[in-house]
Amino acid sequence: MFFSKTPGTFVKHLPAVTRTALEKTGALQTLQQYSQLVSQIQTQGQTVQTFDTGSVLLSADDAKIG
């Protein structure tokens, strides 16, 4: 859901109550920006890896540089 190339894919899977709470706090916009960033990275031909734990959340590797 985070890596979809279609905007709003993640939000569609959230219950209405959760969407409302995230909208009120402004966190929904942050989640959407994160999703858009990852999508842009993938579109540029980079490999994206995410981590559930640890100090690194997201890692991208550009094959063109490698």
mmCIF file as gemmi writes it, N, C-alpha and C atoms, coordinates in Angstrom:
data_model
loop_
_atom_site.group_PDB
_atom_site.id
_atom_site.type_symbol
_atom_site.label_atom_id
_atom_site.label_alt_id
_atom_site.label_comp_id
_atom_site.label_asym_id
_atom_site.label_entity_id
_atom_site.label_seq_id
_atom_site.pdbx_PDB_ins_code
_atom_site.Cartn_x
_atom_site.Cartn_y
_atom_site.Cartn_z
_atom_site.occupancy
_atom_site.B_iso_or_equiv
_atom_site.pdbx_formal_charge
_atom_site.auth_seq_id
_atom_site.auth_asym_id
_atom_site.pdbx_PDB_model_num
ATOM 1 N N . MET Axp A 1 ? 0.815 -1.189 0 1 0 ? 1 A 1
ATOM 2 C CA . MET Axp A 1 ? 0 0 0 1 0 ? 1 A 1
ATOM 3 C C . MET Axp A 1 ? 0.861 1.256 0 1 0 ? 1 A 1
ATOM 4 N N . PHE Axp A 2 ? 1.955 1.247 0.756 1 0 ? 2 A 1
ATOM 5 C CA . PHE Axp A 2 ? 2.817 2.428 0.81 1 0 ? 2 A 1
ATOM 6 C C . PHE Axp A 2 ? 3.482 2.698 -0.529 1 0 ? 2 A 1
ATOM 7 N N . PHE Axp A 3 ? 3.744 1.638 -1.286 1 0 ? 3 A 1
ATOM 8 C CA . PHE Axp A 3 ? 4.541 1.769 -2.497 1 0 ? 3 A 1
ATOM 9 C C . PHE Axp A 3 ? 3.706 1.846 -3.766 1 0 ? 3 A 1
ATOM 10 N N . SER Axp A 4 ? 2.423 2 -3.651 1 0 ? 4 A 1
ATOM 11 C CA . SER Axp A 4 ? 1.56 2.057 -4.825 1 0 ? 4 A 1
ATOM 12 C C . SER Axp A 4 ? 1.84 3.316 -5.638 1 0 ? 4 A 1
ATOM 13 N N . LYS Axp A 5 ? 1.725 3.187 -6.938 1 0 ? 5 A 1
ATOM 14 C CA . LYS Axp A 5 ? 1.907 4.332 -7.823 1 0 ? 5 A 1
ATOM 15 C C . LYS Axp A 5 ? 0.62 5.133 -7.962 1 0 ? 5 A 1
ATOM 16 N N . THR Axp A 6 ? -0.452 4.636 -7.381 1 0 ? 6 A 1
ATOM 17 C CA . THR Axp A 6 ? -1.734 5.318 -7.414 1 0 ? 6 A 1
ATOM 18 C C . THR Axp A 6 ? -1.948 6.061 -6.097 1 0 ? 6 A 1
ATOM 19 N N . PRO Axp A 7 ? -2.077 7.392 -6.152 1 0 ? 7 A 1
ATOM 20 C CA . PRO Axp A 7 ? -2.288 8.162 -4.923 1 0 ? 7 A 1
ATOM 21 C C . PRO Axp A 7 ? -3.537 7.709 -4.175 1 0 ? 7 A 1
ATOM 22 N N . GLY Axp A 8 ? -3.467 7.671 -2.864 1 0 ? 8 A 1
ATOM 23 C CA . GLY Axp A 8 ? -4.615 7.343 -2.035 1 0 ? 8 A 1
ATOM 24 C C . GLY Axp A 8 ? -4.837 5.87 -1.776 1 0 ? 8 A 1
ATOM 25 N N . THR Axp A 9 ? -3.996 5.004 -2.3 1 0 ? 9 A 1
ATOM 26 C CA . THR Axp A 9 ? -4.184 3.564 -2.107 1 0 ? 9 A 1
ATOM 27 C C . THR Axp A 9 ? -4.133 3.189 -0.633 1 0 ? 9 A 1
ATOM 28 N N . PHE Axp A 10 ? -3.177 3.736 0.085 1 0 ? 10 A 1
ATOM 29 C CA . PHE Axp A 10 ? -3.049 3.428 1.511 1 0 ? 10 A 1
ATOM 30 C C . PHE Axp A 10 ? -4.283 3.871 2.282 1 0 ? 10 A 1
ATOM 31 N N . VAL Axp A 11 ? -4.74 5.079 2.015 1 0 ? 11 A 1
ATOM 32 C CA . VAL Axp A 11 ? -5.859 5.659 2.748 1 0 ? 11 A 1
ATOM 33 C C . VAL Axp A 11 ? -7.138 4.841 2.56 1 0 ? 11 A 1
ATOM 34 N N . LYS Axp A 12 ? -7.332 4.274 1.385 1 0 ? 12 A 1
ATOM 35 C CA . LYS Axp A 12 ? -8.539 3.486 1.119 1 0 ? 12 A 1
ATOM 36 C C . LYS Axp A 12 ? -8.663 2.292 2.048 1 0 ? 12 A 1
ATOM 37 N N . HIS Axp A 13 ? -7.564 1.807 2.57 1 0 ? 13 A 1
ATOM 38 C CA . HIS Axp A 13 ? -7.579 0.616 3.424 1 0 ? 13 A 1
ATOM 39 C C . HIS Axp A 13 ? -7.79 0.942 4.902 1 0 ? 13 A 1
ATOM 40 N N . LEU Axp A 14 ? -7.823 2.201 5.239 1 0 ? 14 A 1
ATOM 41 C CA . LEU Axp A 14 ? -8.008 2.6 6.638 1 0 ? 14 A 1
ATOM 42 C C . LEU Axp A 14 ? -9.49 2.727 6.971 1 0 ? 14 A 1
ATOM 43 N N . PRO Axp A 15 ? -9.877 2.33 8.173 1 0 ? 15 A 1
ATOM 44 C CA . PRO Axp A 15 ? -11.261 2.556 8.605 1 0 ? 15 A 1
ATOM 45 C C . PRO Axp A 15 ? -11.552 4.064 8.654 1 0 ? 15 A 1
ATOM 46 N N . ALA Axp A 16 ? -12.79 4.43 8.441 1 0 ? 16 A 1
ATOM 47 C CA . ALA Axp A 16 ? -13.187 5.843 8.422 1 0 ? 16 A 1
ATOM 48 C C . ALA Axp A 16 ? -12.772 6.567 9.7 1 0 ? 16 A 1
ATOM 49 N N . VAL Axp A 17 ? -12.927 5.907 10.819 1 0 ? 17 A 1
ATOM 50 C CA . VAL Axp A 17 ? -12.565 6.514 12.11 1 0 ? 17 A 1
ATOM 51 C C . VAL Axp A 17 ? -11.069 6.836 12.166 1 0 ? 17 A 1
ATOM 52 N N . THR Axp A 18 ? -10.254 5.934 11.636 1 0 ? 18 A 1
ATOM 53 C CA . THR Axp A 18 ? -8.799 6.143 11.623 1 0 ? 18 A 1
ATOM 54 C C . THR Axp A 18 ? -8.44 7.278 10.681 1 0 ? 18 A 1
ATOM 55 N N . ARG Axp A 19 ? -9.053 7.303 9.5 1 0 ? 19 A 1
ATOM 56 C CA . ARG Axp A 19 ? -8.799 8.391 8.541 1 0 ? 19 A 1
ATOM 57 C C . ARG Axp A 19 ? -9.13 9.738 9.164 1 0 ? 19 A 1
ATOM 58 N N . THR Axp A 20 ? -10.267 9.807 9.83 1 0 ? 20 A 1
ATOM 59 C CA . THR Axp A 20 ? -10.699 11.055 10.458 1 0 ? 20 A 1
ATOM 60 C C . THR Axp A 20 ? -9.699 11.501 11.521 1 0 ? 20 A 1
ATOM 61 N N . ALA Axp A 21 ? -9.269 10.568 12.355 1 0 ? 21 A 1
ATOM 62 C CA . ALA Axp A 21 ? -8.301 10.907 13.411 1 0 ? 21 A 1
ATOM 63 C C . ALA Axp A 21 ? -6.973 11.379 12.811 1 0 ? 21 A 1
ATOM 64 N N . LEU Axp A 22 ? -6.502 10.699 11.765 1 0 ? 22 A 1
ATOM 65 C CA . LEU Axp A 22 ? -5.246 11.09 11.124 1 0 ? 22 A 1
ATOM 66 C C . LEU Axp A 22 ? -5.362 12.449 10.437 1 0 ? 22 A 1
ATOM 67 N N . GLU Axp A 23 ? -6.518 12.717 9.838 1 0 ? 23 A 1
ATOM 68 C CA . GLU Axp A 23 ? -6.736 14.019 9.205 1 0 ? 23 A 1
ATOM 69 C C . GLU Axp A 23 ? -6.719 15.14 10.231 1 0 ? 23 A 1
ATOM 70 N N . LYS Axp A 24 ? -7.338 14.914 11.383 1 0 ? 24 A 1
ATOM 71 C CA . LYS Axp A 24 ? -7.396 15.942 12.428 1 0 ? 24 A 1
ATOM 72 C C . LYS Axp A 24 ? -6.017 16.292 12.965 1 0 ? 24 A 1
ATOM 73 N N . THR Axp A 25 ? -5.128 15.315 13.036 1 0 ? 25 A 1
ATOM 74 C CA . THR Axp A 25 ? -3.789 15.566 13.588 1 0 ? 25 A 1
ATOM 75 C C . THR Axp A 25 ? -2.784 16.004 12.522 1 0 ? 25 A 1
ATOM 76 N N . GLY Axp A 26 ? -3.155 15.858 11.252 1 0 ? 26 A 1
ATOM 77 C CA . GLY Axp A 26 ? -2.231 16.194 10.17 1 0 ? 26 A 1
ATOM 78 C C . GLY Axp A 26 ? -1.323 15.042 9.772 1 0 ? 26 A 1
ATOM 79 N N . ALA Axp A 27 ? -1.447 13.925 10.468 1 0 ? 27 A 1
ATOM 80 C CA . ALA Axp A 27 ? -0.588 12.767 10.196 1 0 ? 27 A 1
ATOM 81 C C . ALA Axp A 27 ? -0.913 12.109 8.863 1 0 ? 27 A 1
ATOM 82 N N . LEU Axp A 28 ? -2.145 12.23 8.403 1 0 ? 28 A 1
ATOM 83 C CA . LEU Axp A 28 ? -2.527 11.62 7.132 1 0 ? 28 A 1
ATOM 84 C C . LEU Axp A 28 ? -1.731 12.229 5.984 1 0 ? 28 A 1
ATOM 85 N N . GLN Axp A 29 ? -1.558 13.525 6.003 1 0 ? 29 A 1
ATOM 86 C CA . GLN Axp A 29 ? -0.781 14.195 4.961 1 0 ? 29 A 1
ATOM 87 C C . GLN Axp A 29 ? 0.671 13.714 4.984 1 0 ? 29 A 1
ATOM 88 N N . THR Axp A 30 ? 1.223 13.523 6.156 1 0 ? 30 A 1
ATOM 89 C CA . THR Axp A 30 ? 2.597 13.025 6.28 1 0 ? 30 A 1
ATOM 90 C C . THR Axp A 30 ? 2.717 11.621 5.703 1 0 ? 30 A 1
ATOM 91 N N . LEU Axp A 31 ? 1.765 10.755 5.991 1 0 ? 31 A 1
ATOM 92 C CA . LEU Axp A 31 ? 1.774 9.398 5.447 1 0 ? 31 A 1
ATOM 93 C C . LEU Axp A 31 ? 1.685 9.42 3.919 1 0 ? 31 A 1
ATOM 94 N N . GLN Axp A 32 ? 0.853 10.302 3.394 1 0 ? 32 A 1
ATOM 95 C CA . GLN Axp A 32 ? 0.702 10.395 1.945 1 0 ? 32 A 1
ATOM 96 C C . GLN Axp A 32 ? 1.989 10.923 1.295 1 0 ? 32 A 1
ATOM 97 N N . GLN Axp A 33 ? 2.669 11.856 1.952 1 0 ? 33 A 1
ATOM 98 C CA . GLN Axp A 33 ? 3.928 12.373 1.43 1 0 ? 33 A 1
ATOM 99 C C . GLN Axp A 33 ? 4.996 11.282 1.425 1 0 ? 33 A 1
ATOM 100 N N . TYR Axp A 34 ? 5.028 10.469 2.453 1 0 ? 34 A 1
ATOM 101 C CA . TYR Axp A 34 ? 5.971 9.357 2.531 1 0 ? 34 A 1
ATOM 102 C C . TYR Axp A 34 ? 5.719 8.378 1.384 1 0 ? 34 A 1
ATOM 103 N N . SER Axp A 35 ? 4.467 8.049 1.167 1 0 ? 35 A 1
ATOM 104 C CA . SER Axp A 35 ? 4.098 7.135 0.092 1 0 ? 35 A 1
ATOM 105 C C . SER Axp A 35 ? 4.494 7.705 -1.268 1 0 ? 35 A 1
ATOM 106 N N . GLN Axp A 36 ? 4.282 8.984 -1.468 1 0 ? 36 A 1
ATOM 107 C CA . GLN Axp A 36 ? 4.645 9.631 -2.734 1 0 ? 36 A 1
ATOM 108 C C . GLN Axp A 36 ? 6.157 9.626 -2.931 1 0 ? 36 A 1
ATOM 109 N N . LEU Axp A 37 ? 6.905 9.874 -1.882 1 0 ? 37 A 1
ATOM 110 C CA . LEU Axp A 37 ? 8.366 9.866 -1.956 1 0 ? 37 A 1
ATOM 111 C C . LEU Axp A 37 ? 8.883 8.493 -2.381 1 0 ? 37 A 1
ATOM 112 N N . VAL Axp A 38 ? 8.378 7.451 -1.765 1 0 ? 38 A 1
ATOM 113 C CA . VAL Axp A 38 ? 8.808 6.088 -2.097 1 0 ? 38 A 1
ATOM 114 C C . VAL Axp A 38 ? 8.457 5.768 -3.542 1 0 ? 38 A 1
ATOM 115 N N . SER Axp A 39 ? 7.291 6.178 -3.976 1 0 ? 39 A 1
ATOM 116 C CA . SER Axp A 39 ? 6.873 5.94 -5.358 1 0 ? 39 A 1
ATOM 117 C C . SER Axp A 39 ? 7.818 6.636 -6.338 1 0 ? 39 A 1
ATOM 118 N N . GLN Axp A 40 ? 8.215 7.854 -6.036 1 0 ? 40 A 1
ATOM 119 C CA . GLN Axp A 40 ? 9.147 8.592 -6.896 1 0 ? 40 A 1
ATOM 120 C C . GLN Axp A 40 ? 10.509 7.916 -6.948 1 0 ? 40 A 1
ATOM 121 N N . ILE Axp A 41 ? 10.962 7.425 -5.831 1 0 ? 41 A 1
ATOM 122 C CA . ILE Axp A 41 ? 12.26 6.726 -5.781 1 0 ? 41 A 1
ATOM 123 C C . ILE Axp A 41 ? 12.21 5.494 -6.672 1 0 ? 41 A 1
ATOM 124 N N . GLN Axp A 42 ? 11.136 4.726 -6.573 1 0 ? 42 A 1
ATOM 125 C CA . GLN Axp A 42 ? 11.007 3.515 -7.377 1 0 ? 42 A 1
ATOM 126 C C . GLN Axp A 42 ? 10.896 3.847 -8.862 1 0 ? 42 A 1
ATOM 127 N N . THR Axp A 43 ? 10.201 4.912 -9.2 1 0 ? 43 A 1
ATOM 128 C CA . THR Axp A 43 ? 10.037 5.325 -10.588 1 0 ? 43 A 1
ATOM 129 C C . THR Axp A 43 ? 11.38 5.686 -11.216 1 0 ? 43 A 1
ATOM 130 N N . GLN Axp A 44 ? 12.298 6.163 -10.419 1 0 ? 44 A 1
ATOM 131 C CA . GLN Axp A 44 ? 13.618 6.557 -10.919 1 0 ? 44 A 1
ATOM 132 C C . GLN Axp A 44 ? 14.558 5.359 -11.061 1 0 ? 44 A 1
ATOM 133 N N . GLY Axp A 45 ? 14.039 4.153 -10.842 1 0 ? 45 A 1
ATOM 134 C CA . GLY Axp A 45 ? 14.832 2.947 -11.036 1 0 ? 45 A 1
ATOM 135 C C . GLY Axp A 45 ? 15.659 2.535 -9.834 1 0 ? 45 A 1
ATOM 136 N N . GLN Axp A 46 ? 15.349 3.056 -8.685 1 0 ? 46 A 1
ATOM 137 C CA . GLN Axp A 46 ? 16.08 2.694 -7.48 1 0 ? 46 A 1
ATOM 138 C C . GLN Axp A 46 ? 15.368 1.551 -6.766 1 0 ? 46 A 1
ATOM 139 N N . THR Axp A 47 ? 16.149 0.74 -6.078 1 0 ? 47 A 1
ATOM 140 C CA . THR Axp A 47 ? 15.606 -0.334 -5.269 1 0 ? 47 A 1
ATOM 141 C C . THR Axp A 47 ? 15.349 0.218 -3.87 1 0 ? 47 A 1
ATOM 142 N N . VAL Axp A 48 ? 14.159 -0.01 -3.367 1 0 ? 48 A 1
ATOM 143 C CA . VAL Axp A 48 ? 13.777 0.502 -2.059 1 0 ? 48 A 1
ATOM 144 C C . VAL Axp A 48 ? 13.601 -0.667 -1.099 1 0 ? 48 A 1
ATOM 145 N N . GLN Axp A 49 ? 14.153 -0.509 0.093 1 0 ? 49 A 1
ATOM 146 C CA . GLN Axp A 49 ? 14.013 -1.537 1.125 1 0 ? 49 A 1
ATOM 147 C C . GLN Axp A 49 ? 13.581 -0.84 2.415 1 0 ? 49 A 1
ATOM 148 N N . THR Axp A 50 ? 12.585 -1.394 3.083 1 0 ? 50 A 1
ATOM 149 C CA . THR Axp A 50 ? 12.133 -0.841 4.358 1 0 ? 50 A 1
ATOM 150 C C . THR Axp A 50 ? 12.443 -1.834 5.47 1 0 ? 50 A 1
ATOM 151 N N . PHE Axp A 51 ? 12.515 -1.315 6.698 1 0 ? 51 A 1
ATOM 152 C CA . PHE Axp A 51 ? 12.878 -2.126 7.856 1 0 ? 51 A 1
ATOM 153 C C . PHE Axp A 51 ? 11.857 -1.923 8.963 1 0 ? 51 A 1
ATOM 154 N N . ASP Axp A 52 ? 11.429 -3.016 9.575 1 0 ? 52 A 1
ATOM 155 C CA . ASP Axp A 52 ? 10.437 -2.951 10.651 1 0 ? 52 A 1
ATOM 156 C C . ASP Axp A 52 ? 11.031 -2.459 11.961 1 0 ? 52 A 1
ATOM 157 N N . THR Axp A 53 ? 12.312 -2.744 12.189 1 0 ? 53 A 1
ATOM 158 C CA . THR Axp A 53 ? 12.953 -2.352 13.44 1 0 ? 53 A 1
ATOM 159 C C . THR Axp A 53 ? 14.322 -1.755 13.145 1 0 ? 53 A 1
ATOM 160 N N . GLY Axp A 54 ? 14.887 -1.121 14.142 1 0 ? 54 A 1
ATOM 161 C CA . GLY Axp A 54 ? 16.23 -0.561 14.006 1 0 ? 54 A 1
ATOM 162 C C . GLY Axp A 54 ? 16.204 0.924 13.689 1 0 ? 54 A 1
ATOM 163 N N . SER Axp A 55 ? 17.379 1.48 13.494 1 0 ? 55 A 1
ATOM 164 C CA . SER Axp A 55 ? 17.502 2.921 13.303 1 0 ? 55 A 1
ATOM 165 C C . SER Axp A 55 ? 17.273 3.366 11.86 1 0 ? 55 A 1
ATOM 166 N N . VAL Axp A 56 ? 17.221 2.421 10.924 1 0 ? 56 A 1
ATOM 167 C CA . VAL Axp A 56 ? 17 2.762 9.518 1 0 ? 56 A 1
ATOM 168 C C . VAL Axp A 56 ? 15.571 2.389 9.144 1 0 ? 56 A 1
ATOM 169 N N . LEU Axp A 57 ? 14.81 3.351 8.633 1 0 ? 57 A 1
ATOM 170 C CA . LEU Axp A 57 ? 13.435 3.114 8.22 1 0 ? 57 A 1
ATOM 171 C C . LEU Axp A 57 ? 13.363 2.719 6.75 1 0 ? 57 A 1
ATOM 172 N N . LEU Axp A 58 ? 14.177 3.408 5.925 1 0 ? 58 A 1
ATOM 173 C CA . LEU Axp A 58 ? 14.113 3.238 4.485 1 0 ? 58 A 1
ATOM 174 C C . LEU Axp A 58 ? 15.509 3.325 3.899 1 0 ? 58 A 1
ATOM 175 N N . SER Axp A 59 ? 15.799 2.452 2.961 1 0 ? 59 A 1
ATOM 176 C CA . SER Axp A 59 ? 17.083 2.462 2.273 1 0 ? 59 A 1
ATOM 177 C C . SER Axp A 59 ? 16.814 2.351 0.779 1 0 ? 59 A 1
ATOM 178 N N . ALA Axp A 60 ? 17.509 3.153 -0.038 1 0 ? 60 A 1
ATOM 179 C CA . ALA Axp A 60 ? 17.355 3.095 -1.488 1 0 ? 60 A 1
ATOM 180 C C . ALA Axp A 60 ? 18.713 2.896 -2.128 1 0 ? 60 A 1
ATOM 181 N N . ASP Axp A 61 ? 18.745 2.062 -3.169 1 0 ? 61 A 1
ATOM 182 C CA . ASP Axp A 61 ? 19.988 1.778 -3.884 1 0 ? 61 A 1
ATOM 183 C C . ASP Axp A 61 ? 19.776 2.119 -5.352 1 0 ? 61 A 1
ATOM 184 N N . ASP Axp A 62 ? 20.614 2.985 -5.894 1 0 ? 62 A 1
ATOM 185 C CA . ASP Axp A 62 ? 20.499 3.408 -7.284 1 0 ? 62 A 1
ATOM 186 C C . ASP Axp A 62 ? 21.422 2.536 -8.141 1 0 ? 62 A 1
ATOM 187 N N . ALA Axp A 63 ? 20.852 1.699 -8.98 1 0 ? 63 A 1
ATOM 188 C CA . ALA Axp A 63 ? 21.624 0.775 -9.829 1 0 ? 63 A 1
ATOM 189 C C . ALA Axp A 63 ? 22.504 1.525 -10.827 1 0 ? 63 A 1
ATOM 190 N N . LYS Axp A 64 ? 22.112 2.743 -11.192 1 0 ? 64 A 1
ATOM 191 C CA . LYS Axp A 64 ? 22.9 3.517 -12.149 1 0 ? 64 A 1
ATOM 192 C C . LYS Axp A 64 ? 24.248 3.952 -11.579 1 0 ? 64 A 1
ATOM 193 N N . ILE Axp A 65 ? 24.297 4.126 -10.273 1 0 ? 65 A 1
ATOM 194 C CA . ILE Axp A 65 ? 25.532 4.569 -9.615 1 0 ? 65 A 1
ATOM 195 C C . ILE Axp A 65 ? 26.394 3.375 -9.255 1 0 ? 65 A 1
ATOM 196 N N . GLY Axp A 66 ? 25.76 2.279 -8.841 1 0 ? 66 A 1
ATOM 197 C CA . GLY Axp A 66 ? 26.376 1.11 -8.276 1 0 ? 66 A 1
ATOM 198 C C . GLY Axp A 66 ? 27.473 0.494 -8.995 1 0 ? 66 A 1
